[in-house]
Amino acid sequence: MKIIKKLLSCSLFMQLLVIFFITGLTIFIVLAGSFKYIVSHNLKDTIQPHVEYYVKSLISDIGTPPNIERAKEIVDSTPLGIQIYGPGLQWSSFKPLKHQRKLEYISAEQPGVTYAKSDHDFYINVEKNEYKYTFKYSLFDEDTGHNPAGIAVLLAIVLIVLLCYLLIKRLFKPIKWIEEGTIQFSQGNFDHKIRIKNCDELGRLTHEINHMAQEIKKMLESKQQLLLAISHELRTPLTRTKLSLEFIEDGQIKSKISEDIHEIENLINDLLESERLSSDYCSLNLTNEPLGDTINQTINKYFQSHISRIGFTTKSDSISATIDKLRVQLLLKNLINNALNYSKDKVEIEISTENNINNYQCIITISDSGIGIPPYALEHITEPFYRVDPSRHKDTGGHGLGLYLCELIVKAHKGRLVFESAEGKGTTVKIFLPVMLH
């Protein structure tokens, strides 16, 4: 029962099908009840005289004394069973039922005629010229025990439900296309067009959804163009500021201004890089590189002063990957820098491989034992400009583009970026990349 409730609550298609079925069944019950009421109330005045006239015609056809051969011909050509009892004659075309004598017979208006009904049969008794004729009409097939009319009605209901199923399925096809289209839109594929075949309400809804997707695409492209334009325009005054800074005497003020300029420069570079990577026309400068060498070069280039805090191990020296080396180094730099900033202990880096279904992939694991990431923030940390600290204080993190950029770089390489963290225990970042083994 719980499964049926869950199925109905999750499927509008099934709800409509059940509504159609219940509606059809209700109509059938009402019509059957009305027919039974009409027949029962008109039996005595309308149907009964015709039945009596027909039975008497059959008795006249059989003759007096009864002609058994003629009675057999009538039984073969009609759905009736005939039983004849009289002086020196006992003949029956059907096997007498044990309860036949116990049936309650009702007298008709004409003398010598009585009616009785069992669960499956209808009987008419007629007494004429010392002979007793019993006519039986079976409501169910005597060989199979089934009611042909009932089977026909059941088949009709099944066919109607099947037809409703096919019609509803056809009607709901556009909803399936809309669902598939919205999945494409949620993945950023706004060039996808949902098929439109009808001009009804669903067709108009589909047209509006396609139009909405195009408008969203235009808004995102406008945002990208705006960020790129601002970033490019900021480079010129930033360069002039750096040149002017050279004329200031060395000191604390110059050092502070230099740090701020460097931070702004990094922000501009990250903005430009993130917009390039999120563009549909992003191209990577791919080369086959040993991953161990790439990690060592990154550590030596950016973390010379922290080498004692970085541990690096590899389970295979022959792991190479087709990567954009500069961008992967930027990825590693951001992740290692985060690990160092939020941990006072050693940062461990490890390369391993695992056999995937279709190919090999490498796992670059960067672990720290720092403050960790709150559970509510794990699903948001790769969003642009997201900061765990809502105050966005400079001492508690950067500008919120570093991990977003890491996510874009990994996706551009057809890989995955997975974060595992526990507050107070540290964070582990796993980079999954397709690789080649030598």
N, C-alpha and C positions, 0 to 999 in steps of 0.2 A: 504493500500500500504506500509506504514511504517513497519507494522508487517511482511509482506512478505519479504521486504528488510532485516529486522533484522534476520528473519529465515534463509534466504539464506546466509547472511554474517557470521552466527554462525554455519552453518552446511555444511560441505563438501559433506555429503551424499545428501542433498537436491539440492546442486549445480549440482552434477553429474546427478541426476534424471531429473532436468529441462533441462540440456544439451541433455540427451538422448531423452526427449520428443520433444524438439524443432527440433532436428536432424530428428527424425521419422516423425514429421509433415511436415518438409521441403521436405523430400524425397517423402512423399505422395502427396504434392501439386505439386512438379515437375513432378511426374509420371502421376498424373491426368491431369495436363496441357498438357503434351506431348501426352497423349492418345487423349485428346480432339482435339488437333491440328492435329494429324494424321487422326482421324476420319473425321474432318471437311474438310480436304484437299483431302481425298480419297473417300468422300461420293459419289460425282458425277460419278467418273470413276470406282469405285470398288464396293461399297456397293449398290448404287442406282439401277443398273441393276438387281441385285439379288432380291432386295425388289420388284421391279416391276414384275419380273417373278413370285415370290411367290404369290403376290396379284392376278395376272391374273389367276394363277392356282386355287386359292380359288374361284374366280368368275366362272371359268369353272366348278368347283366342285358343286357350288350352282346351276348352270344351268340357262337356259333362257326358259321361264320366271323363276324368282328366286324361289327356293324351300326353304321356310322359315324354315321348319323342319331341313333341312340340314344346314342352316345357324346357327340355334340354337345349333346343335351338334358341329359346328366349334367353336362357342363362348365358349361352355362348355369345350372344350378340348384345347383351346389356350388362351393366355393372351390378345387376341384381342377383341375389340368391333366392331360390324358391324351395319351399318345403310343403308337401301335400300329405295330409292324413285323412283317411276315410275308410269306408267299408272295404275290407280286403286290400287296402293300399297304404303303404307307408314309404314315401320317397322323399329324399332331401338332397339338394345339390351342395349343401354345406354341412359341416360337422356341427351338430347341435351343442350349444354351450351348456355347461353344468348349471349355470345360474339363469338359463333362459326361462325356465318355468317360474322362477322367483321374481321375474321382472314385473313391475307395476304397470299394467295396461290401462290406458285411458280410452273410454268409449267415445266414438265419434257421433255426429248427429244422425248419420244413417245407421240403421240397425245392422248388427252383425259385423261391424267394423271397429277394431280397437288399435291403439298405438302404444308402442313402448320404445324406450331408448336406454341402451347400455353405454359404457364408457367409449366404446369404439363403433357401435352399430346402431342402426335405426330399424325397427320392426313394425310391420303392418299385418294384422291378422284379419282375415275375412272368412266368415262362415257362410257357405252357400251349398244347398242341395246335399246335405249330410257330409260335406267335405270341408276341411279346414285348411285354408291356404295361408301360408306365412311367407311374406316377402321381406328380405333382409338387404339393407343397403349399408355397406361398410365404409366408415369414415377413414379407415386406414387400410393400406394394402395388406391382404391376408398373407402373402408370401414374405414380405419384408417387415411388416409391422409398422411401417411409416405412413404418415399422411402425405400423399403427393402434393396436396395444396399447401400444406405447411412447409414442405421442402422447397416448393416453388417460391413461396413468400420469403423464406430464409435466404435462398439464392439471390432473390431480387434485392434484399437488404444488403447482402455482401457486395453485389455488383454496384449498388448505389454508393456504398461507402468507398469502394475502390475508385469509382468515378470521381467522388468528392476528393479523395486523396490525390488523384492525378491532376484535377483542376486546381486544387489549393497549391500543390507543388509547383505547377506552372505559374500560378499567380504570385508565388513567393520567390520566384527566381530573381527578380530585380533586387529583392532585399538581400539575397546572398551576394549578388554583385556589389551592392552598396557596402556590405560588410567587408568583402575582399578589398574594395577600393579604400575604405577608411583605414584598413591595416597598412596599405601602401602609403597613404598620406602620413600615418603616424610614424612610418620609417623614413620620412623625408622625401619620398618619391612623388612630388607634386605634378610631375608630367604624366602620371597615370590618368587615364580617362575611363570612367565607369561607363559601361555599355548602356545605351538608351534605345529600347526597341518599341516602347509604348508611349502614348501621349496622355496617359491617365495621371492620377495623382502621384503614383510612384515614379513615373517618367519625369514629371515636373520636379519632384523632389531630387531625383538623380541629377537633373540639369543644374539645379541650384547648388548641389554639393560640388559638382565639377567646377562651377563658377567660383564657389567659395575657395576651392583648392588653388585656383589660378590667382585669386586675389591674395591669398596667404603667401603664395610663391613670390608675387610682386613685392609684397611688404618685406619679406625676408631678403630679397635681392636688393631692395632699397636700403635696408639696414646694413647689409654687407658693403654696399657702395659708399654709404655714409661713413662707416668705420674705416674703410680703406682710404677714403678722401681725407678724413680728419688725421689719420695716422701719417699719411704722406705729407700733409700740410704742416704737421707738427715737427717734422724732421728739419725743416729749414730754420725756424727760430731756435730749435734745440742746438743745431750746429753753430749758429752765431753765438749762442750763450756759452758753448764750450770754448769757442775761440776767445771770447771776452774774459772767460775765467782764467785763461793763461796769463793775463796781464795783472791778476790779483796776486799779492804776495802770499806765499805759503803760510798756512795757519789753520786754526780750527774752523773758521768760517768757510774758507776755501774748501776744506775737506768735507764739510757738511753739505755745501752746495754741490760738490762733485758727486757725492753719494746720491743726492736727490736727482741729479741729472741722469746718473747711471740707472736709477730705478725707473725714471720716466722712459729712458731709452729701451730698457728691457720690456716695459709694458707695451710700448709701440711695436717692438719686434714680435712680441707674443700675439698682439692683436693681428698684425699682418699675417703671421704664420698660421694662426687659427682660421682666419678667413680664407687663406689659400687652401688649406686642407679641407675645409668644409665646402668648398666650391665643387660643382659637378665636373669642372675641367681641371681639377688638380692632377698634376703629373709628378711621379716620384723618379728620382735619379737612382734607379735600381742597379746594384752590383752585388756579386756574390762575395760575402765577407765572412771570415771566421769570427764567430760571436765572442769567443774568449779574448781575441786581440782587440775587438771593438770595445769591450768592457774595460780592459786594462788601459787602453788609450784614453778613455773617458775619465777614469780615475786619475791618471797621471796629468791630464790636461786641466781638470777643474778642481781636484781635491788633493793637491800635493801636501797641503798643510794638515790634512786629516787622514793621510794614508794609514797611520797607526790605528785608526778607529774603524777601518774598513777591512773586512775579511772576505776573500774571494776564492771560491772553489768551483771546479768543474768536474763532472763525472765522465766527460769525454772531450778530448782535445780536437776531435775531428768534426765538430758541429759547425756547419756553415749555413747561412741563410741569405736569401736574395732580399736585400734591404736597401733603403736609402740611408747610407751610413751617417750623414750629418744629422738627419732627423732622429734616428735611433739614439745617437749620442745625446741629442737634446732631451729625448725621453728619459734616458738613464740619468742624465744630469739632474733633471727635475725631481725624479723619484729618490735618488740618493741624497740630494740636498734636503728634501723633506725629512727623510729618515734621520739625518744628522741633526737637523734643527730641533726635532721633537724627542730626541733620545740622547742621554749622556753616556750610554754604553756603546759597545761596538755594533756596527751595522754589518750584517752578514749578507753576502751575495752568492747565489749558487745557480749554476746552469745544469739542467738535466733534460732528458728527452723521454717522450712516451709515444707508444705506437697507437695512432688514431685509426679509425675504421678505414680511411682511404689513404692516409699518408702519415709521415712522422711529423711531430711538432715538438718544439723545444719549449721549456719552461724556464724563464729567468725569474728567480725568486729573490726579492729584496726584503729582508726582515730587520725589524728593530724592536727594542724592548722599552719603548718610550711611553708617552701618556695614553696612546690609543685614540680611537675615534668613537664617539657615541653612536649607538646603533641607529638612531633616527637620522644621522648625517651620512651613513654609508651609501645610501642610494642617491644622494645629492652631490657628493664631493666632486664628481666629474662634470657638473653643470658649470657653465661660464659665470664667473664672478661670484661663485658661491663660497662663503666663508663659514666655518663652524662657529667662529666667534662673531655674533651679530654686530658687535661694536666696531668691527673691522680695524681694530687697533694695529698699528704697524708692528708692534712687538710680538703679536700672536699669529702672524702669517703674512703672506704676500697679497697680491691683488686679486687672487681667485681665478687666474687663467692657466696656471701651471698644470694641474691635473686634467683640466678640460683639453689642453693641448696634448697631453699624454694620451688621452682617450682617442683623439683624432688621429694621432700618429699610428697607434696600434690598429685602429680600424682601417686606415689607408693601406696597411700591410696585411689585411685579411686576418687579423689576429684578435685576441681577447685580452681585456685587462680586468683582473679580479682582485678585490680587496677583502682581506680578512683581518678583523681587529677586535680587541677587547680592551675596554677602558682600564688603564693602570697596568696593562700587561704588554702592550705594544701592537704593532701593525705588520702584516705580511702582504706584500703586493706581488702578484704573479702575472707575468707577461707571457702569453701563449703566442708563439709565432711558428708558421710552417717553415721547415728546414730541410736541408739535404745532408745525408750522412755519407762520409767518404770511407 
